[in-house]
Amino acid sequence: DSVAGNQNSLAKEEVNVRFAILKATPGFSYRMGALSLGLGFDIVHAIKRMDRSYHHLETGALLPGGIHYRSDSAWALGVKAGLSYNWENLTVAASFTSASRFYLNGDMRVDSYSDPSTSGVSRYMEWPARFVTGLEYRAGPYRFVADVSHTLWSYSMNSLLFSLENPSAITPLGTKSPYLRMNLRWRDQTAISLGIER
């Protein structure tokens, strides 16, 4: 049986995602007069879990097709580079943070009317690259600051693909597949920040 096999039933979808990331960035800088250069190396640890369940709206019964994913701990490396130039009352700066790719392999359990099946799963995820540019203007006791950042979410969060060792993912047609794709279609993000300090 499958969710698609009973078109008269309405299902409630519940999705819970937890993603934890820890980053350390050792680095160094070098100054040549008004110009400063910096370089850092990101060491990133991540772990993820995701639960998606379907329940019958009237009875609350668990329906097949839900997934329960648990990743192993994953590590990734990245690079961060930046520069700044200082005039008497003005400082301008720019930085670039590279993408970091995690291989979040783990296990996935798929809900079914019979015994739930568990399979090993392989997948990767990229934490996106980011560009930032900004300036600081100093006037007496005041500091006026502004920066613009651009994050490439559309590349890293367009879709998620899970490759299962066993064909246990239920498709909309009720068949089972070793692949599960979730389309996210995130857009790139540009943020502008303004501030004043005294």
C-alpha positions as CSV (number, residue, x, y, z in Angstrom):
1,D,0.0,0.0,0.0
2,S,1.1,3.6,-0.4
3,V,-0.1,7.1,0.1
4,A,-0.8,7.5,-3.6
5,G,-2.9,4.3,-3.4
6,N,-5.6,6.0,-1.3
7,Q,-6.5,9.2,-3.0
8,N,-9.6,9.7,-0.8
9,S,-7.5,10.3,2.4
10,L,-6.0,13.6,3.4
11,A,-2.6,13.7,5.0
12,K,-0.9,16.2,7.3
13,E,2.8,16.6,6.7
14,E,5.1,17.4,9.6
15,V,8.7,18.3,9.0
16,N,11.4,18.8,11.7
17,V,15.0,19.6,10.8
18,R,18.0,20.2,13.0
19,F,21.3,21.3,11.7
20,A,24.2,22.0,13.9
21,I,27.4,23.6,12.7
22,L,30.6,24.5,14.6
23,K,33.4,26.5,12.9
24,A,36.9,27.4,14.0
25,T,39.0,29.8,11.8
26,P,42.7,30.1,12.6
27,G,44.3,32.8,10.5
28,F,46.9,35.5,10.2
29,S,47.2,39.1,8.9
30,Y,49.9,41.3,7.4
31,R,50.0,45.1,7.3
32,M,51.8,47.2,4.7
33,G,51.2,50.8,5.6
34,A,47.5,51.6,5.0
35,L,46.8,48.2,3.5
36,S,46.0,45.1,5.6
37,L,45.7,41.6,4.3
38,G,44.2,38.6,6.1
39,L,43.9,34.9,5.4
40,G,42.1,32.3,7.5
41,F,41.3,28.6,7.2
42,D,37.8,27.4,8.2
43,I,37.6,24.0,10.0
44,V,33.9,23.1,10.1
45,H,32.0,20.4,11.9
46,A,28.4,19.6,11.1
47,I,25.6,17.1,12.0
48,K,22.1,17.0,10.7
49,R,18.8,15.2,11.4
50,M,15.5,15.4,9.6
51,D,12.1,13.9,10.2
52,R,9.2,14.1,7.8
53,S,6.0,12.3,8.7
54,Y,2.5,11.9,7.2
55,H,-0.6,11.4,9.4
56,H,-4.2,10.9,8.4
57,L,-6.1,14.0,9.1
58,E,-9.2,12.3,10.5
59,T,-7.7,9.3,12.4
60,G,-4.2,10.5,13.1
61,A,-2.8,7.2,11.8
62,L,0.8,7.2,10.6
63,L,0.9,6.9,6.8
64,P,3.8,5.5,4.7
65,G,6.3,7.7,2.9
66,G,7.7,9.6,5.9
67,I,11.5,9.6,6.3
68,H,13.7,9.8,9.4
69,Y,17.3,10.8,8.6
70,R,20.3,10.8,10.9
71,S,23.7,11.9,9.6
72,D,27.1,11.0,10.8
73,S,29.4,13.7,12.0
74,A,31.0,15.5,9.1
75,W,34.0,17.7,8.6
76,A,34.8,20.3,6.0
77,L,37.5,22.8,5.2
78,G,37.2,26.3,3.7
79,V,39.2,29.5,3.2
80,K,38.5,33.1,4.2
81,A,40.4,36.0,2.7
82,G,40.1,39.7,3.2
83,L,41.7,43.1,2.8
84,S,41.2,46.6,4.1
85,Y,42.6,50.0,3.2
86,N,42.7,52.9,5.7
87,W,42.7,56.6,4.9
88,E,42.7,59.3,7.5
89,N,38.9,59.2,8.2
90,L,37.8,56.3,6.0
91,T,38.4,52.6,5.9
92,V,37.2,50.3,3.1
93,A,37.3,46.5,3.3
94,A,36.3,43.4,1.4
95,S,36.3,39.7,2.2
96,F,35.5,36.3,0.6
97,T,34.5,33.1,2.3
98,S,34.6,29.9,0.2
99,A,32.0,27.2,0.2
100,S,32.5,24.2,2.5
101,R,31.3,20.8,1.4
102,F,30.1,18.3,4.0
103,Y,29.6,14.6,3.2
104,L,26.6,13.9,5.5
105,N,26.3,10.1,5.1
106,G,24.2,8.3,7.6
107,D,21.0,6.3,7.9
108,M,17.4,6.8,6.8
109,R,14.3,5.0,8.0
110,V,11.2,5.1,5.8
111,D,7.7,4.7,7.2
112,S,5.5,2.0,5.8
113,Y,2.4,0.0,6.7
114,S,4.7,-3.1,7.2
115,D,7.9,-3.0,9.1
116,P,9.8,0.3,8.6
117,S,12.9,-0.1,6.5
118,T,16.2,1.4,7.3
119,S,19.0,2.0,4.8
120,G,22.4,3.6,4.7
121,V,22.3,6.9,2.8
122,S,25.0,9.0,1.2
123,R,24.7,12.7,0.4
124,Y,26.6,15.9,0.5
125,M,25.8,19.5,1.4
126,E,27.6,22.8,0.7
127,W,27.6,25.7,3.1
128,P,27.6,28.6,0.6
129,A,30.3,31.0,-0.4
130,R,29.9,34.6,0.8
131,F,31.2,38.0,-0.4
132,V,31.2,41.1,1.9
133,T,32.3,44.6,1.3
134,G,32.1,47.5,3.7
135,L,33.3,50.9,4.8
136,E,33.7,53.0,7.9
137,Y,33.8,56.7,8.1
138,R,35.0,58.5,11.2
139,A,33.8,62.0,12.0
140,G,34.8,63.2,15.5
141,P,33.3,60.8,18.1
142,Y,31.1,59.2,15.6
143,R,31.6,56.2,13.3
144,F,29.4,55.6,10.3
145,V,29.5,52.0,9.0
146,A,27.9,50.2,6.1
147,D,28.4,46.9,4.5
148,V,26.9,44.7,1.7
149,S,27.0,40.9,1.8
150,H,26.0,38.4,-0.9
151,T,25.5,34.7,-0.1
152,L,25.3,32.1,-2.9
153,W,22.3,30.1,-1.5
154,S,21.0,29.2,-4.9
155,Y,24.0,27.0,-5.7
156,S,24.2,25.1,-2.4
157,M,20.5,24.9,-1.5
158,N,18.8,24.3,-4.9
159,S,18.0,20.7,-4.0
160,L,19.0,17.9,-1.7
161,L,19.7,14.4,-3.1
162,F,19.8,11.3,-0.9
163,S,21.2,8.1,-2.4
164,L,20.0,5.1,-0.4
165,E,21.7,1.7,-0.4
166,N,18.3,0.0,-0.6
167,P,15.4,1.2,-2.8
168,S,13.1,2.2,0.0
169,A,12.1,5.8,-0.8
170,I,8.4,5.9,-1.8
171,T,7.7,7.9,-4.9
172,P,4.5,9.8,-5.7
173,L,3.4,6.8,-7.8
174,G,3.8,4.4,-4.9
175,T,6.9,2.6,-6.2
176,K,10.2,2.5,-4.3
177,S,13.4,4.1,-5.4
178,P,17.0,4.3,-4.2
179,Y,17.0,8.1,-4.7
180,L,15.1,10.8,-2.8
181,R,15.3,14.4,-4.0
182,M,13.9,17.4,-2.2
183,N,13.7,20.6,-4.2
184,L,14.4,23.7,-2.1
185,R,15.2,26.4,-4.8
186,W,16.6,28.9,-2.4
187,R,17.6,32.2,-3.8
188,D,20.8,34.2,-3.4
189,Q,20.7,36.7,-0.6
190,T,22.0,40.2,-0.6
191,A,22.0,42.1,2.7
192,I,22.7,45.7,3.4
193,S,23.6,46.9,6.9
194,L,24.0,50.5,8.2
195,G,25.0,51.7,11.6
196,I,26.4,54.5,13.7
197,E,28.7,54.2,16.7
198,R,29.8,56.7,19.3
